[in-house]
């Protein structure tokens, strides 16, 4: 690399949508675009001051939402953040609910996922064997902090939840949705392999899922107008949660996520 991108000192990154990239939400310092061995990331990285913390923000689907879920440059995204010195990623996703008690408007702090995608680039290790453990795929330290803050703020949330990730970009059939709900709580298209790639680079990863609808296991189909309305309300809850929790993140503390390559290679 011709430039030392770690100089921006962004230990924390947020991967999300355009609703969070609000000039009133954080103070932009610089925009960085890094070419990686996997191409450019989905969007230039916004380096910002966030309530006293230096945070990197990446728009997962691009600034103009031009990349559908199955075309997101996941490897380039995670590689870029690692190159910038990021140790912690907060990934924010919009999801459908597969369970009655996971209501539209709720926030889910996921603890497990099921990967049902089909043709994505799943690893950085194409030329050597590396088997990282994903028994517990999300950082326990971050989950504990964000659960505590969500409870304190009285945000309707779930401290655990299994995320079923599908390929997209289509939504499920009713038969698929009924099948999925036997094993998971929410369904989305963006979590995988994002979380896996972060683990391979020893980056702590947290998923915050915003429930927007009941998928199609209910008698009525997904209504996009209602989805966007709920998403707007959810974004405000996520903003409040991030404002409360991010300043309390202890960047210097180590956890098991940052030693995930130990024993992963022969």
C-alpha angles and dihedrals in degrees: 000000000000091000134044100238093180087075088084087072096214104158092167126058132186119206111194148109136299093270090075096048093086120145088219090056098059140357112253115226104172143341118230129191116188127188110220133187084265097050129259123329121255090267140357111278116251111216109203146167108246113187092315097321125104105234133182116214123201123186102221096204096037131264090286095037087248098146118076116214096265092051100049112125094236097167093048090048096053094039090053093053091048089050088055092055097256114166099173130045124191108197116197120199138179111227144175121238122245095184132061094232093052095081130192105267094037124120118223120204095202123219100178141023140195115213112217097160119124118199112022131122100261105179147027089220105082095137103042137034114261122161113186119190116248097173086122103022100184129065109264093206093055093043090053093050096046093045090053093049094045090053092047092051091046091235110164100250146145120231091209136025141150116240116209108205118204130187099244152153086151122064122243128278115242090252091052092048092052089050095048094052091064088070111022144041103215137019131214145145108231112058098081131102090000094082093044094051091050090054091050089057092045094246120148109242131197127184122209110187121198112208110221105165147352096261110227105300086096117078093256125067126240111286109211093201091057091043092056092045092051091044091055091052091046092052090060090052091049091050091053091048092050092048090053099042109034096065087054095055110115101218096188096056117100126218136181092271089070092057098046095124093062106112092000094108130053 
